[in-house]
């Protein structure tokens, strides 16, 4: 059913994804790398805490993997 906790967690991760996207569009590689690391950490924390449903986690993980793939050549 409708889970406001999951919705809040999903919006939090989406906001971090937005930061990654903006930094990539502006070619701010260091900031994009930092935001990606933050997103990975937060996504895992929310999953472990049970604040994300399996369905939401799977969708967000696909997006996370897409960002990771796009940033393969970036080194910090």
N, CA, C and O atoms as a DFTB+ gen file, in Angstrom:
304 C
 N C O
     1  1       0.840      -1.178       0.000
     2  2       0.000       0.000       0.000
     3  2       0.882       1.237       0.000
     4  3       2.089       1.138      -0.223
     5  1       0.311       2.364       0.240
     6  2       1.021       3.645       0.223
     7  2       1.880       3.789       1.474
     8  3       1.382       3.694       2.595
     9  1       3.153       4.016       1.274
    10  2       4.080       4.113       2.389
    11  2       4.778       5.470       2.340
    12  3       5.657       5.681       1.503
    13  1       4.399       6.391       3.224
    14  2       4.963       7.742       3.199
    15  2       6.445       7.742       3.556
    16  3       7.200       8.590       3.082
    17  1       6.861       6.793       4.390
    18  2       8.275       6.689       4.749
    19  2       9.103       6.358       3.503
    20  3      10.164       6.940       3.280
    21  1       8.610       5.430       2.708
    22  2       9.294       5.044       1.475
    23  2       9.286       6.199       0.475
    24  3      10.268       6.423      -0.233
    25  1       8.186       6.920       0.423
    26  2       8.084       8.050      -0.501
    27  2       9.085       9.134      -0.123
    28  3       9.733       9.710      -0.996
    29  1       9.213       9.412       1.157
    30  2      10.168      10.421       1.630
    31  2      11.605       9.992       1.318
    32  3      12.415      10.802       0.868
    33  1      11.910       8.734       1.555
    34  2      13.252       8.207       1.275
    35  2      13.546       8.266      -0.222
    36  3      14.648       8.634      -0.631
    37  1      12.568       7.905      -1.024
    38  2      12.727       7.943      -2.483
    39  2      12.990       9.369      -2.961
    40  3      13.844       9.590      -3.820
    41  1      12.267      10.326      -2.411
    42  2      12.468      11.726      -2.797
    43  2      13.847      12.224      -2.384
    44  3      14.466      13.013      -3.099
    45  1      14.329      11.766      -1.233
    46  2      15.660      12.159      -0.774
    47  2      16.737      11.675      -1.750
    48  3      17.640      12.429      -2.112
    49  1      16.634      10.424      -2.165
    50  2      17.616       9.879      -3.108
    51  2      17.480      10.555      -4.465
    52  3      18.484      10.841      -5.117
    53  1      16.254      10.813      -4.894
    54  2      16.036      11.505      -6.174
    55  2      16.670      12.897      -6.162
    56  3      17.192      13.344      -7.183
    57  1      16.632      13.581      -5.026
    58  2      17.258      14.905      -4.922
    59  2      18.770      14.795      -5.085
    60  3      19.387      15.649      -5.722
    61  1      19.366      13.762      -4.521
    62  2      20.806      13.557      -4.690
    63  2      21.107      13.222      -6.148
    64  3      22.102      13.692      -6.699
    65  1      20.248      12.407      -6.780
    66  2      20.422      12.097      -8.195
    67  2      20.353      13.366      -9.038
    68  3      21.080      13.508     -10.021
    69  1      19.478      14.282      -8.647
    70  2      19.371      15.551      -9.356
    71  2      20.682      16.325      -9.260
    72  3      21.116      16.940     -10.234
    73  1      21.312      16.296      -8.090
    74  2      22.616      16.953      -7.919
    75  2      23.650      16.331      -8.854
    76  3      24.436      17.041      -9.483
    77  1      23.644      15.008      -8.940
    78  2      24.586      14.331      -9.843
    79  2      24.352      14.810     -11.266
    80  3      25.294      15.181     -11.967
    81  1      23.101      14.803     -11.690
    82  2      22.754      15.189     -13.061
    83  2      23.189      16.617     -13.370
    84  3      23.767      16.874     -14.425
    85  1      22.919      17.534     -12.469
    86  2      23.297      18.935     -12.679
    87  2      24.809      19.064     -12.780
    88  3      25.318      19.776     -13.645
    89  1      25.529      18.376     -11.900
    90  2      26.985      18.438     -11.931
    91  2      27.546      17.821     -13.209
    92  3      28.535      18.319     -13.748
    93  1      26.941      16.759     -13.697
    94  2      27.389      16.161     -14.955
    95  2      27.137      17.106     -16.128
    96  3      27.989      17.256     -17.004
    97  1      25.973      17.739     -16.140
    98  2      25.639      18.657     -17.224
    99  2      26.578      19.860     -17.265
   100  3      26.863      20.401     -18.333
   101  1      27.051      20.270     -16.095
   102  2      27.942      21.429     -16.019
   103  2      29.419      21.031     -16.017
   104  3      30.297      21.877     -15.846
   105  1      29.681      19.736     -16.208
   106  2      31.041      19.205     -16.279
   107  2      31.822      19.438     -14.987
   108  3      33.033      19.655     -15.019
   109  1      31.130      19.391     -13.861
   110  2      31.771      19.484     -12.548
   111  2      32.036      18.058     -12.066
   112  3      31.279      17.506     -11.267
   113  1      33.113      17.484     -12.560
   114  2      33.389      16.070     -12.310
   115  2      33.577      15.756     -10.829
   116  3      33.025      14.776     -10.329
   117  1      34.345      16.573     -10.129
   118  2      34.589      16.302      -8.708
   119  2      33.295      16.336      -7.902
   120  3      33.073      15.490      -7.035
   121  1      32.446      17.313      -8.192
   122  2      31.169      17.405      -7.482
   123  2      30.253      16.239      -7.846
   124  3      29.535      15.717      -6.994
   125  1      30.283      15.835      -9.115
   126  2      29.467      14.697      -9.555
   127  2      29.923      13.416      -8.859
   128  3      29.098      12.605      -8.439
   129  1      31.231      13.238      -8.740
   130  2      31.774      12.053      -8.060
   131  2      31.346      12.049      -6.597
   132  3      30.929      11.016      -6.074
   133  1      31.448      13.192      -5.939
   134  2      31.048      13.296      -4.541
   135  2      29.572      13.011      -4.349
   136  3      29.189      12.318      -3.407
   137  1      28.745      13.539      -5.231
   138  2      27.302      13.322      -5.136
   139  2      26.961      11.853      -5.395
   140  3      26.058      11.305      -4.762
   141  1      27.677      11.216      -6.321
   142  2      27.435       9.801      -6.598
   143  2      27.778       8.944      -5.379
   144  3      27.036       8.025      -5.032
   145  1      28.892       9.247      -4.740
   146  2      29.282       8.507      -3.535
   147  2      28.245       8.701      -2.426
   148  3      27.889       7.757      -1.720
   149  1      27.773       9.928      -2.289
   150  2      26.746      10.226      -1.283
   151  2      25.463       9.447      -1.584
   152  3      24.834       8.896      -0.680
   153  1      25.084       9.409      -2.863
   154  2      23.875       8.697      -3.264
   155  2      24.000       7.200      -2.997
   156  3      23.066       6.576      -2.494
   157  1      25.145       6.627      -3.331
   158  2      25.360       5.189      -3.077
   159  2      25.240       4.878      -1.598
   160  3      24.568       3.925      -1.203
   161  1      25.894       5.686      -0.792
   162  2      25.874       5.472       0.658
   163  2      24.455       5.598       1.203
   164  3      24.000       4.749       1.968
   165  1      23.763       6.655       0.807
   166  2      22.418       6.906       1.329
   167  2      21.430       5.847       0.857
   168  3      20.559       5.425       1.618
   169  1      21.559       5.421      -0.382
   170  2      20.681       4.383      -0.918
   171  2      20.836       3.096      -0.113
   172  3      19.846       2.453       0.236
   173  1      22.070       2.727       0.177
   174  2      22.319       1.529       0.978
   175  2      21.793       1.687       2.404
   176  3      21.212       0.755       2.960
   177  1      21.997       2.872       2.996
   178  2      21.506       3.117       4.355
   179  2      19.987       2.990       4.427
   180  3      19.450       2.375       5.347
   181  1      19.306       3.573       3.456
   182  2      17.845       3.530       3.452
   183  2      17.329       2.106       3.239
   184  3      16.319       1.713       3.822
   185  1      18.022       1.344       2.409
   186  2      17.635      -0.052       2.172
   187  2      17.822      -0.862       3.454
   188  3      16.938      -1.627       3.839
   189  1      18.968      -0.697       4.113
   190  2      19.257      -1.432       5.335
   191  2      18.272      -1.079       6.452
   192  3      17.901      -1.935       7.255
   193  1      17.854       0.181       6.494
   194  2      16.922       0.633       7.526
   195  2      15.477       0.225       7.219
   196  3      14.591       0.395       8.057
   197  1      15.244      -0.307       6.031
   198  2      13.900      -0.723       5.656
   199  2      13.001       0.429       5.250
   200  3      11.779       0.285       5.208
   201  1      13.604       1.576       4.951
   202  2      12.808       2.743       4.576
   203  2      12.453       2.760       3.096
   204  3      11.613       3.550       2.665
   205  1      13.093       1.887       2.314
   206  2      12.771       1.770       0.895
   207  2      12.201       0.383       0.632
   208  3      12.724      -0.619       1.122
   209  1      11.144       0.338      -0.132
   210  2      10.602      -0.961      -0.523
   211  2      11.562      -1.597      -1.530
   212  3      12.400      -0.913      -2.118
   213  1      11.436      -2.884      -1.717
   214  2      12.295      -3.578      -2.680
   215  2      12.098      -3.022      -4.087
   216  3      13.051      -2.895      -4.856
   217  1      10.866      -2.697      -4.406
   218  2      10.539      -2.154      -5.731
   219  2      11.212      -0.789      -5.934
   220  3      11.824      -0.546      -6.974
   221  1      11.099       0.089      -4.950
   222  2      11.723       1.406      -5.045
   223  2      13.246       1.290      -5.092
   224  3      13.908       1.985      -5.863
   225  1      13.789       0.409      -4.265
   226  2      15.238       0.212      -4.248
   227  2      15.725      -0.248      -5.622
   228  3      16.732       0.252      -6.124
   229  1      15.021      -1.189      -6.222
   230  2      15.416      -1.710      -7.534
   231  2      15.417      -0.602      -8.592
   232  3      16.340      -0.514      -9.401
   233  1      14.382       0.240      -8.580
   234  2      14.301       1.337      -9.552
   235  2      15.436       2.332      -9.342
   236  3      16.077       2.765     -10.300
   237  1      15.678       2.690      -8.091
   238  2      16.738       3.658      -7.791
   239  2      18.116       3.065      -8.065
   240  3      19.027       3.781      -8.480
   241  1      18.272       1.786      -7.840
   242  2      19.557       1.121      -8.090
   243  2      19.878       1.133      -9.583
   244  3      21.039       1.284      -9.965
   245  1      18.868       0.977     -10.420
   246  2      19.071       1.042     -11.872
   247  2      19.581       2.432     -12.258
   248  3      20.514       2.553     -13.052
   249  1      18.978       3.465     -11.704
   250  2      19.435       4.832     -11.974
   251  2      20.861       5.038     -11.468
   252  3      21.685       5.652     -12.147
   253  1      21.146       4.521     -10.275
   254  2      22.481       4.641      -9.694
   255  2      23.507       3.963     -10.590
   256  3      24.585       4.506     -10.830
   257  1      23.172       2.781     -11.082
   258  2      24.074       2.054     -11.972
   259  2      24.294       2.807     -13.275
   260  3      25.389       2.771     -13.835
   261  1      23.264       3.488     -13.762
   262  2      23.397       4.296     -14.978
   263  2      24.381       5.444     -14.756
   264  3      25.243       5.696     -15.598
   265  1      24.255       6.136     -13.631
   266  2      25.203       7.212     -13.317
   267  2      26.619       6.665     -13.192
   268  3      27.567       7.273     -13.689
   269  1      26.764       5.537     -12.540
   270  2      28.080       4.930     -12.363
   271  2      28.703       4.606     -13.714
   272  3      29.889       4.853     -13.936
   273  1      27.895       4.052     -14.613
   274  2      28.391       3.708     -15.948
   275  2      28.792       4.958     -16.719
   276  3      29.820       4.966     -17.396
   277  1      27.992       6.008     -16.622
   278  2      28.293       7.261     -17.331
   279  2      29.566       7.910     -16.811
   280  3      30.223       8.665     -17.528
   281  1      29.910       7.616     -15.569
   282  2      31.056       8.269     -14.933
   283  2      32.283       7.359     -14.854
   284  3      33.210       7.646     -14.096
   285  1      32.304       6.284     -15.611
   286  2      33.411       5.332     -15.539
   287  2      34.776       5.973     -15.743
   288  3      35.732       5.589     -15.070
   289  1      34.895       6.922     -16.637
   290  2      36.188       7.548     -16.939
   291  2      36.601       8.625     -15.952
   292  3      37.694       9.182     -16.058
   293  1      35.736       8.922     -14.994
   294  2      36.030       9.968     -14.020
   295  2      36.878       9.389     -12.897
   296  3      36.545       8.355     -12.318
   297  1      37.959      10.058     -12.604
   298  2      38.811       9.609     -11.514
   299  2      39.031      10.764     -10.555
   300  3      39.167      11.918     -10.962
   301  1      39.062      10.436      -9.304
   302  2      39.206      11.468      -8.277
   303  2      40.462      11.249      -7.490
   304  3      40.760      12.017      -6.576
